[in-house]
């Protein structure tokens, strides 16, 4: 039995999700109608080891220093009740620190205080204050900190927006575009209800949570959460019916599907044999219990990549079934990567090597599912926390559609042991913190939650989460997130599901997946225009090309020992004589992304081959992206450029050997090295040309270039078994050279 595969990793992990709700912000978090109010910390009541210290650089000449223990209690007076942004000016002594924050006796989690010697603005937005006096309390948690002053600013003019509401996949299906458009319409106005289903073989049936909601509130949730981790696991996975349930929920019930990916890996991966089957108990998805490398999982040719790619291949087959039925999925893989914060706090294997390896894995997952397997029915949701380090883990706007936050706020670990209590805070400060952190680029959701708060509190505090998705009942008082009143009372559940603010299954629109104005994806991006000829009775319809940037991912082979450089050969089919240009990009996110620009003119047949020197690209880069930025011809009559259609063809990396681009004889698979695989490919092409010969059906079939490089025996023209034999002899060091010769 796999009765605990998808349980949460423990209460300690849940509590970390609510830590560090404060982060470093710019002054642009909100637009306030009034000037901020200012309060000096030296005017606060203090206890324990907190002391008043003189500091000439401080606002009032004095500050509070918190060392081993104690509290700071500052009285804040405002004229009107409402939502406010609190900005603390402080720094951590020696390193980053965190201290507990409460307002009027209600915990607001912890604030992260960056290391420094100058006072840094640490904003905690969307804190509800009452008219008159309010008590802001800072309680010692971890580390020495120094506090200068606090500002309080009304959030009455706070703007809720998402600038990017179209799928990042430019080939997203009509149904996917339609769902995304609906989500954008709802965002900031209502919250969509959701519920995660339990894993197969759990302590109760798959429908238990959903029938509880129906019986209690009269409504089903609009969103149903699924998980493809068990199904797609190469070590033990089998069909658990997830795809059938997704189809039923979306096609028959007109619901919305979201899916996560708790993919298990062998605990002892080094000893695991690819293709073998082991019991689930010998696998894990936690970071501490496996030697599985996420960076290698995204590196072709590694054992980890073979395992992970097999899981994605199985997954893609299911997504393609859904796509064929017009079913999109809010897809949330590799979630909660940062875990407890920073580079080493991850709970799951996909984050165990830090943010750089994680982003590489996310982008590899995106490219594999979209480009290689052609899954275009996915809305990509990425999990963030609100630590000041969280943005380091962000894969980039080009690979994310929605930013999710997993909230488990009913477990308090401040005393060193778990205390479970009902905390129905809507976490508005976290919502606005994430909106600010990612420049309001994406919609923000509660991708997982214990308590979903109340509609009144959400509206009052402006916590405009796109949707919530309550985790399932795990079978104990501390994990029954839906039905245990410690997390969600029946009264609050009824209030939420029966509120006009909350969208339930029966309230989803009939045109959810076929909205007007949504057009099928078309790589050529054509639009129809009508013009009139000199004869007023005759009109002609012409098709004007609308240019759009195309991208193609290129994998970079391992560099041969004797290589002194590398070049990228780009082949493009376009219009005759067209000027075409673009860049070769590489990097992990927008902050470190670099482009090598290129351009050229197509010949009379519309063909263009450009060779780009990759000397600026480090050898550690294993994937790059070819982009086309323009394709046009000059219209002398109008003295303007006219956009022209084009298509990116083959793109391959060639290595410079000894300072010049030379043929690497024997490299039949044209991967930059000579190895046994080259001899094997020759024999495969001879034995099964339909599959492995030139133009064969296999992904790694023989190419024209490979046929030329593999023909090292000049005694016969074309590839023969002798060519394979020569390569093997060369590898065994019984042949000195593979430069073609006749024997």
Secondary structure, DSSP 8 states (H G I E B T S, - for coil): --TTTTS-S-HHHHHHTTS--BEE--TTS---SS--EEEEGGGSEE-TT-EEEE-TTSSSSEEEEE-SS-EEEEEEEESS-EEEEEEEEEEESSS-EEEEEEETTEEEEEEEE-B-SS-EEEEEEEEEE-SEEEEEEEEEEES-EEEEEEEEEE-TT-----S--S-SSTT--HHHHHHHHHHHHHTTT-EE-EEE---TTSSS-TTHHHHHHHHHHS--BSEEEEE-HHHH-TTT----SHHHHHHIIIIIT--EEEEE----EETTGGG--TT----GGGEE-BSTT----HHHHTSTTSHHHHHHHHHHHHHHHHHHHHHHTT--EEEE-S-STTTTSSSS--SBGGGTT-HHHHHHHHHHHHHIIIIIT----EEEEEE---STTGGGG---GGG-SEEEEEE--SEE-TTSS-EE-------HHHHHHHHHHTTT-SEEEEEEES----HHHHHHHT---SBEEE--B-SSTTTBTTT-TTT--HHHHHHHHTSTTEEBGGGS-TTTTS-TT-----TT-EEEEEEE-SSTT-EEEEEEE----EEEEEE-----TTEEEEEEEEEEE-STT-EEEEEEEE-SSTTT-EEEEEEEE--TTSEEEEEEE-TTS-TT--EEEEEEEEEEEEETTTTEEEE---EEEEEEEEEEETTB----TT-TT-SSS--HHHHHHHHHHHH-HHHHSTT-SSTT---HHHHHHH--BTTSSS--HHHHHHHHHHHTTSSS--S-B--
